Amino acid sequence: MNNSKNHPLQVAIIGSGPSGFYVAEALLNSGISTEITILEKLPCPYGLIRYGVAPDHQKLKGVSQTLDVIAEHPSVTYLGNVEVGKDIQINELMQFYHILVFTTGMPKSSQLGIEGESLIDVHPSSNFIGWYNGHPDHQSLSFDFNNDSAVIIGHGNVAIDICRVLAKPIDELRKSDIPEQALDLLSQSKINHINLVGRRGPIQAKFTTKELHELGKLENCNVAIHPKHLKLGKQCQQELDEVSNLIAKKNHRVFESYSSNFSTSTGTDKKKITIDFMLNPKTFQGDKNLQSIVFEKTRFEGPAFKQVAIPSDDLVVMSSGLAFTCVGFKGSPFAGLTLDNKKGTLSNKNSRLINEHGEIVPGMYTAGWVKRGPNGVIGTNRECAQDSVNQILEDMPKYVEKPAYGNKSLIEHLQAKNIQFVTFNDWKVIDAVEKEQGQKLGKPREKFTSVSSMLACI
Ligand SMILES: Cc1cc2nc3c(=O)[nH]c(=O)nc-3n(C[C@H](O)[C@H](O)[C@H](O)COP(=O)(O)OP(=O)(O)OC[C@H]3O[C@@H](n4cnc5c(N)ncnc54)[C@H](O)[C@@H]3O)c2cc1C
């Protein structure tokens, strides 16, 4: 393909989370002539930086400022409030662009697939996280904090985030950007005991040490682990002793300190977080509301680093009226593209999208969570995006010579369809008003929690 200033590579990036921005950045840095449109289904950009990262981790949310530089580049156009697959279809976009890159993330929680999971008090993590972060799709949800205990299933950082939001004093949360209506409900919470339950052991837990350690620093809260969980079997000890297994070693030290709290953690008026291991959820019990959760005790089989947690007939029943499941995420499907049901990703071969016959779909790529799954930190998406762009550049000579006018044609097309798109300048207006409203309340921002209120603000 002839690539020049008069014939730039026209690229539409679908999704404005960090991966979308990092794909744009890598294209801009590649030295080719390119024009990029970033399409986002919500009026506001940044994906899970705005709607996933915990509200009490404001410093991290500040990463969005580094993404603004990319959005404001003259070769980049941001169009929010445009949902691909709903407002505009993939085949329509292909009329205007040489390349589509899907960076749509994984908006849905994976399910355990067990009995009782649909009871009203059993919440997939994405619903609760979206609710306390002010995501418009989750504002009609309700959570019953009128329970004295909650159970969180899963041993990763998402579970820790949820645990912190439930355990942190409300006055601390008021300094975050949790919307006022969520703070109102959380301020009435009666939860004083939270169980963090995983089906494997302490050496296999996916927590990062910083987040694990932060739990122990919560005001008026004790974190406890039964000492029996730290008596390791031979294979677990072997995993812990492995020189490169640094996270497990660091976590283990934190677990040991929590285990020394175990005997003193009851009988105080402090909140309590218990971390439980080797329990596999079997059934959520209740009529309409959740009453208890049945777990099967598990035991390990197999060699070190390949141990599998096998459920046994030995059952443990935990009484609780509120549960959160944090067992992974999955992407949303698009008509004409295939979703890998096992991984929850868009099916791809090294970033190139493939159809149901395993054939590469020309001109379509992916990056970020929806390409590789929900792992790594925000910076991991930058490497991932660079890798996707490397594949795009490798394929450049294959692109058919076709006229493509990118955002100019797309904007006319959206206007003809009466779709009210949001520009980056429009977003900046929303951003400024949110910050101003937040300042009055002594918080970083007060988010608009509906699309209509964001549009009205513009
Ligand atoms: C609860 C939680 C806490 C986290 N905390 C941290 C942390 O503390 N530190 C850290 O480093 N990482 C953290 N992460 C991970 C980090 O958020 C992800 O690595 C990152 O957001 C993934 O980026 P992405 O762009 O692939 O997806 P996303 O951030 O999900 O962005 C996808 C974007 O695509 C848009 N979209 C989806 N479908 C469409 C469509 N059809 N049309 C147009 N737009 C669409 C979405 O609205 C969204 O804006 C956390 C994740 C979660 C879930």
Ligand as a Chemical Component Dictionary entry (heavy atoms), coordinates in Angstrom:
data_LIG
# 
_chem_comp.id                   LIG 
_chem_comp.type                 NON-POLYMER 
_chem_comp.pdbx_formal_charge   0 
_chem_comp.three_letter_code    LIG 
# 
loop_
_chem_comp_atom.comp_id 
_chem_comp_atom.atom_id 
_chem_comp_atom.alt_atom_id 
_chem_comp_atom.type_symbol 
_chem_comp_atom.charge 
_chem_comp_atom.model_Cartn_x 
_chem_comp_atom.model_Cartn_y 
_chem_comp_atom.model_Cartn_z 
_chem_comp_atom.pdbx_ordinal 
LIG C1  C1  C 0 -11.766 -3.673 39.375 1  
LIG C2  C2  C 0 -10.489 -3.438 38.621 2  
LIG C3  C3  C 0 -9.456  -2.783 39.252 3  
LIG C4  C4  C 0 -8.265  -2.571 38.583 4  
LIG N1  N1  N 0 -7.258  -1.946 39.248 5  
LIG C5  C5  C 0 -6.067  -1.797 38.641 6  
LIG C6  C6  C 0 -4.988  -1.208 39.352 7  
LIG O1  O1  O 0 -5.125  -0.813 40.516 8  
LIG N2  N2  N 0 -3.787  -1.081 38.701 9  
LIG C7  C7  C 0 -3.621  -1.503 37.405 10 
LIG O2  O2  O 0 -2.522  -1.368 36.855 11 
LIG N3  N3  N 0 -4.643  -2.081 36.719 12 
LIG C8  C8  C 0 -5.851  -2.242 37.300 13 
LIG N4  N4  N 0 -6.870  -2.834 36.629 14 
LIG C9  C9  C 0 -6.629  -3.331 35.252 15 
LIG C10 C10 C 0 -6.786  -2.239 34.181 16 
LIG O3  O3  O 0 -7.959  -1.522 34.441 17 
LIG C11 C11 C 0 -6.817  -2.922 32.801 18 
LIG O4  O4  O 0 -5.518  -3.460 32.567 19 
LIG C12 C12 C 0 -7.135  -1.990 31.654 20 
LIG O5  O5  O 0 -8.196  -1.116 31.929 21 
LIG C13 C13 C 0 -7.501  -2.791 30.392 22 
LIG O6  O6  O 0 -7.586  -1.866 29.364 23 
LIG P1  P1  P 0 -8.424  -2.113 28.032 24 
LIG O7  O7  O 0 -8.286  -0.847 27.268 25 
LIG O8  O8  O 0 -8.024  -3.371 27.383 26 
LIG O9  O9  O 0 -9.959  -2.300 28.504 27 
LIG P2  P2  P 0 -10.935 -1.288 29.216 28 
LIG O10 O10 O 0 -10.217 -0.430 30.168 29 
LIG O11 O11 O 0 -12.058 -2.092 29.721 30 
LIG O12 O12 O 0 -11.494 -0.354 28.034 31 
LIG C14 C14 C 0 -12.407 -0.823 27.072 32 
LIG C15 C15 C 0 -13.208 0.353  26.519 33 
LIG O13 O13 O 0 -13.953 -0.068 25.366 34 
LIG C16 C16 C 0 -15.240 0.513  25.409 35 
LIG N5  N5  N 0 -16.148 -0.306 24.589 36 
LIG C17 C17 C 0 -16.566 -1.565 24.859 37 
LIG N6  N6  N 0 -17.383 -2.002 23.872 38 
LIG C18 C18 C 0 -17.477 -1.000 22.973 39 
LIG C19 C19 C 0 -18.185 -0.865 21.724 40 
LIG N7  N7  N 0 -18.941 -1.854 21.251 41 
LIG N8  N8  N 0 -18.067 0.289  21.037 42 
LIG C20 C20 C 0 -17.270 1.307  21.525 43 
LIG N9  N9  N 0 -16.604 1.227  22.707 44 
LIG C21 C21 C 0 -16.687 0.084  23.404 45 
LIG C22 C22 C 0 -15.575 0.499  26.889 46 
LIG O14 O14 O 0 -16.637 1.382  27.210 47 
LIG C23 C23 C 0 -14.248 0.904  27.502 48 
LIG O15 O15 O 0 -14.141 2.303  27.598 49 
LIG C24 C24 C 0 -8.099  -3.037 37.249 50 
LIG C25 C25 C 0 -9.159  -3.688 36.609 51 
LIG C26 C26 C 0 -10.356 -3.883 37.291 52 
LIG C27 C27 C 0 -11.494 -4.604 36.615 53 
# 
loop_
_chem_comp_bond.comp_id 
_chem_comp_bond.atom_id_1 
_chem_comp_bond.atom_id_2 
_chem_comp_bond.value_order 
_chem_comp_bond.pdbx_ordinal 
LIG C1  C2  SING 1  
LIG C2  C3  SING 2  
LIG C2  C26 DOUB 3  
LIG C3  C4  DOUB 4  
LIG C4  N1  SING 5  
LIG C4  C24 SING 6  
LIG N1  C5  DOUB 7  
LIG C5  C6  SING 8  
LIG C5  C8  SING 9  
LIG C6  O1  DOUB 10 
LIG C6  N2  SING 11 
LIG N2  C7  SING 12 
LIG C7  O2  DOUB 13 
LIG C7  N3  SING 14 
LIG N3  C8  DOUB 15 
LIG C8  N4  SING 16 
LIG N4  C9  SING 17 
LIG N4  C24 SING 18 
LIG C9  C10 SING 19 
LIG C10 O3  SING 20 
LIG C10 C11 SING 21 
LIG C11 O4  SING 22 
LIG C11 C12 SING 23 
LIG C12 O5  SING 24 
LIG C12 C13 SING 25 
LIG C13 O6  SING 26 
LIG O6  P1  SING 27 
LIG P1  O7  DOUB 28 
LIG P1  O8  SING 29 
LIG P1  O9  SING 30 
LIG O9  P2  SING 31 
LIG P2  O10 DOUB 32 
LIG P2  O11 SING 33 
LIG P2  O12 SING 34 
LIG O12 C14 SING 35 
LIG C14 C15 SING 36 
LIG C15 O13 SING 37 
LIG C15 C23 SING 38 
LIG O13 C16 SING 39 
LIG C16 N5  SING 40 
LIG C16 C22 SING 41 
LIG N5  C17 SING 42 
LIG N5  C21 SING 43 
LIG C17 N6  DOUB 44 
LIG N6  C18 SING 45 
LIG C18 C19 SING 46 
LIG C18 C21 DOUB 47 
LIG C19 N7  SING 48 
LIG C19 N8  DOUB 49 
LIG N8  C20 SING 50 
LIG C20 N9  DOUB 51 
LIG N9  C21 SING 52 
LIG C22 O14 SING 53 
LIG C22 C23 SING 54 
LIG C23 O15 SING 55 
LIG C24 C25 DOUB 56 
LIG C25 C26 SING 57 
LIG C26 C27 SING 58 
# 
